[in-house]
């Protein structure tokens, strides 16, 4: 018998995995085990990754030139309204 906290908003039993991949599709971070009823944004904020991002302690690589240009670009993370990063 599982507690209802593992049931997501669609009514399915779920365990959440939060992961980050690099440009080569390799995992660079994974957080597994959050309960399905918790919001993605809440999981992110309480993760080590989220904590480090919010305190500017991620130790990201320096900016890189975009391919075939002289334009320097920082590394970025993309979120949306359903998954706010901050």
Secondary structure, 3 states (H helix, E strand, C coil): CCCHHHECCCCCECEEEEEEECCCCCEEEEEEEEECCCCHHHHHHHCHHHHHHHCCCCCCCCCEECCCCCCEECCCCCCECCECCC
